[in-house]
Amino acid sequence: FGRRPALLYSFLSVSEFNYFFTATYFTFRVDNPSWWLTFAVMFFASLVISTLAARLREQMLLATRREHETLMLYGLMKELTVGETREAMSLALIEAIRNAFNVNDSVQYPDASYGTVSTGPFIQLPIKGMEKTLGSVSIPNTGLLSDQKIMMETFVGQLGSALLRAETAQAAQQSKIVAEKEKVRSVLLSSVSHDLRSPLAAISGAAETLLKSFRDNPLLESIRQEAARVTKIISNLLDTTRIEGGH
């Protein structure tokens, strides 16, 4: 029951020993002065043992609470890993804090809010990203212990890391999509350019053949020049595609 009751019961045990087991019996009078040393040794031995027992009990309770918090942290990390959206991750944090510390909390972002927190004094823990604060978590200030606050900060830090990982993964996925689109565009452009060069070469060859028979024909000359101009444009497009492809 703690150290103060230990002090009280250590004193009572020595008093009862004196009352029942030393002469004269059933009185608190001490006829033999040597008993005072015995009483002192008994009192301090009882006090030390009960104090150690109380300390061991406190350590056991602390270890049990740490184990519970560690399990909660592991469960939160697993939920954050599975969660794909910011809402799912925020709700996972709210549930973890509620189960671990029996308090209602809320998560606020610049554009959204999740959960509810009762009115009154509360503390705010920032959700930190790489270079900026992503949001905050509001928790009622109901006499939380220092190690509990540290554990809550750990929980919130896990949310910030999960949001950062999700943002990084989303950016990587977006970059991959852009790269795939660029690749498809280059392949399509190269394919179309190659498919157009053959008919343009045929048109240019036909125009030059006809010009040998019908000299100074402005229409044939225009066909030949335009075909040559389009062929040059397609050649430039193919060169651009090779440059973008690293060739």
Salt bridges, closest charged atoms under 4 A:
ASP31 OD1 - ARG29 NE 3.27
GLU69 OE2 - ARG65 NE 3.93
GLU95 OE1 - ARG98 NH1 3.68
ASP111 OD1 - ARG86 NH2 3.07
ASP147 OD2 - ARG65 NH2 2.26
ASP147 OD2 - ARG66 NH2 3.97
GLU182 OE2 - ARG185 NH2 2.47
GLU221 OE2 - ARG224 NH2 2.46
GLU226 OE1 - ARG229 NH2 3.05
ASP239 OD1 - ARG242 NH1 2.95
GLU244 OE1 - ARG185 NH2 2.86
